[in-house]
Amino acid sequence: MTQQNLDELYELVKQRKENPIDGSYTDYLFKKGLDKILKKVGEETTEVIVAAKNSDPAELQYETADLLYHLMVLLVECDLPFEKIKEELGSRVGQMSQFKDRAPIKKTLEVIR
């Protein structure tokens, strides 16, 4: 994932907050606020770890992309830079470090570190 891809994803999420797609999960998270988004990110961090342990490349790539998307939702909701998001997630991000050499996780960790 390049910086341009991240910038585009950030803009997409901002647009979805400003012009929500009714019934979408992103809309639901924005309406429910920070606690729900943090819970979702925590769940997805766990799903990434489980996929990595199961060594399923397709599932791992999907779960990691989903986690990155909801990290971006968190960024938009908090209007924070990546460094603050890393602090917010704390040890949950650190848990993925044991799988840091798996390509999807490596890219995600590079982005949020």
Salt bridges, closest charged atoms under 4 A:
GLU11 OE2 - LYS14 NZ 3.51
ASP27 OD2 - LYS31 NZ 3.36
GLU43 OE2 - LYS39 NZ 3.76
GLU44 OE2 - LYS40 NZ 3.29
GLU44 OE2 - HIS70 ND1 3.01
GLU77 OE1 - LYS17 NZ 3.23
GLU87 OE1 - LYS84 NZ 3.88
